[in-house]
Amino acid sequence: MAATNGGVVRLTIDTQKDTYEQAVAAVQTAYGLRPSVPDVWPDAPATDPHPGPQDLADDDLGDGWTDRLLFHVIAALMPGARAVLRRITDLGGAASYDDVQRHFADHPTTPIPPSRIGGTLTSFKAVQRRFGPGGADPLLPRDEKARRYRIEDALTAGLRRAFAVAAARPDLLRGEPASPAI
């Protein structure tokens, strides 16, 4: 799929044989962002090699949240806030402030100084107001006294499904803000 020639990488993608995920993984590998190109995408739906939010369920997970709404929240978050939500989701929906701060302090792709975690997460309220169900409790509630984040179990499962689609379709996610013109 990829061949190097004097520091130049030439990448050929066969749209008849290669899946979307294999193509994305090959580009990531060429730029050193991924260790290898997967043979197959393990969670791919059998009928559609290009999943999207339309493939997520609209079943109520609680408080009006659905897998599809969770995907829209993920897609609209700034990359740093999305990375924090992903980390807490990967930890089963609960993490201490200190664990989150330590994880991102020297993170290789999304470094967030401990003093900036709170600011990074400020977009949650605005994004939830725009895409979340009306009147729902916060998606990422914080227990200030215990210094912990805790996401409901049903929402954690829905976030995992939404993140699986987000990983397959990074083209649907909000990117870094444009740098100001000089």
C-alpha positions in Angstrom: 0.0 0.0 0.0 2.9 2.4 0.7 6.4 2.6 -0.6 9.2 4.9 0.4 11.6 6.4 -2.1 14.3 8.6 -0.7 12.2 10.0 2.2 9.2 10.4 0.0 6.2 8.2 0.7 4.1 7.2 -2.2 0.7 5.8 -1.2 -1.7 3.9 -3.4 -5.2 3.1 -2.2 -7.3 0.7 -4.2 -10.9 1.9 -3.7 -12.2 -1.4 -4.9 -10.3 -3.5 -2.3 -9.1 -1.2 0.5 -11.6 -0.1 3.2 -12.0 3.5 4.3 -10.4 2.6 7.6 -7.4 0.9 5.9 -6.9 4.0 3.8 -7.0 6.3 6.8 -4.7 4.0 8.8 -2.2 3.9 5.9 -2.1 7.7 5.8 -1.6 7.8 9.5 1.2 5.3 9.3 2.9 7.2 6.6 3.0 10.2 8.9 4.1 8.2 11.9 0.8 8.5 13.7 0.0 4.8 13.9 2.2 1.7 14.2 0.6 -0.4 11.5 -2.2 -0.6 9.0 -5.0 -3.0 10.2 -6.1 -5.8 7.9 -9.7 -5.1 8.8 -11.6 -2.7 10.9 -12.7 -5.0 13.8 -16.0 -3.2 14.7 -17.1 -2.4 11.1 -20.7 -3.0 10.3 -21.0 -5.9 7.8 -23.1 -3.9 5.4 -21.5 -0.4 5.4 -17.8 0.2 5.3 -18.3 3.9 6.0 -20.3 4.2 9.2 -21.7 7.5 10.3 -24.0 8.9 13.0 -27.0 7.7 11.0 -25.9 4.2 12.0 -26.2 4.9 15.7 -29.4 4.2 17.7 -31.9 6.8 18.7 -33.0 4.7 21.7 -33.2 6.7 25.0 -30.2 5.8 27.2 -31.6 8.0 30.0 -32.4 11.6 30.4 -33.1 11.9 26.7 -29.6 11.0 25.6 -29.2 8.7 22.5 -26.1 7.3 20.9 -26.6 9.7 18.0 -26.9 12.7 20.2 -23.7 11.6 22.0 -21.9 11.4 18.7 -23.0 14.9 17.8 -21.6 16.2 21.1 -18.3 14.3 20.5 -18.1 15.8 17.0 -18.7 19.3 18.2 -16.3 19.4 21.1 -12.9 21.0 20.7 -10.2 18.3 20.3 -8.8 18.7 23.9 -12.3 18.4 25.5 -13.0 15.4 23.2 -9.7 13.7 24.4 -10.6 14.3 28.0 -14.1 12.8 27.5 -12.6 9.9 25.7 -10.1 9.2 28.5 -12.9 9.3 31.1 -15.0 7.0 28.9 -12.1 4.6 28.5 -11.7 4.5 32.3 -15.3 3.3 32.6 -16.9 6.7 33.1 -15.2 7.8 36.3 -11.9 9.5 37.0 -10.4 11.8 39.5 -9.4 15.3 38.6 -5.8 14.4 39.5 -5.8 11.3 37.2 -7.1 13.4 34.3 -4.6 16.2 34.9 -1.7 13.7 35.2 -2.7 11.9 32.0 -2.8 15.0 29.9 0.1 17.0 31.5 2.7 15.3 29.2 0.4 13.6 26.7 2.2 13.1 23.3 -0.7 14.3 21.0 -3.0 16.3 23.3 -0.9 18.0 26.0 -3.0 20.0 28.4 -1.3 21.7 31.4 -3.0 20.9 34.7 -4.1 24.5 35.1 -5.9 24.4 31.8 -8.1 21.3 32.2 -11.0 23.3 33.5 -10.8 25.7 30.7 -10.5 22.9 28.1 -13.8 21.5 29.5 -15.7 24.8 29.3 -17.1 23.9 25.9 -19.2 21.0 27.4 -22.0 23.2 28.5 -22.3 25.1 25.2 -22.1 21.9 23.2 -24.6 20.1 25.4 -27.0 23.0 25.1 -26.8 22.8 21.3 -26.9 19.1 20.8 -28.1 17.5 24.0 -31.6 16.8 25.1 -33.4 19.7 26.7 -33.3 19.8 30.4 -30.8 16.9 30.7 -28.3 16.7 33.5 -24.7 17.5 32.5 -23.1 14.7 30.4 -19.9 15.1 32.3 -20.9 15.8 35.9 -18.2 16.9 38.3 -18.3 16.1 42.0 -16.4 19.1 43.4 -16.2 17.7 46.9 -14.8 14.3 45.8 -12.9 15.9 42.9 -14.2 13.3 40.5 -15.9 13.1 37.1 -18.6 10.4 36.9 -20.6 9.6 33.7 -23.7 7.4 34.1 -23.1 3.7 33.0 -25.6 3.8 30.2 -24.1 7.0 28.8 -20.6 5.6 29.1 -21.7 2.6 26.9 -23.3 5.0 24.4 -20.2 7.1 24.4 -18.1 4.0 23.5 -20.3 3.3 20.5 -20.2 7.0 19.5 -16.4 7.1 19.8 -16.2 3.9 17.7 -17.9 5.8 14.8 -15.9 8.9 15.5 -12.7 6.9 15.2 -13.9 5.5 11.9 -15.0 8.9 10.6 -12.6 11.6 11.9 -13.7 13.7 8.9 -16.9 14.4 10.8 -15.2 15.8 13.9 -14.4 19.4 14.8 -10.7 20.1 14.4 -8.4 22.6 15.9 -9.5 26.2 15.7 -8.0 28.1 12.8 -4.9 30.1 13.7 -5.4 33.8 13.5 -4.1 35.6 10.4 -0.9 37.5 10.8 
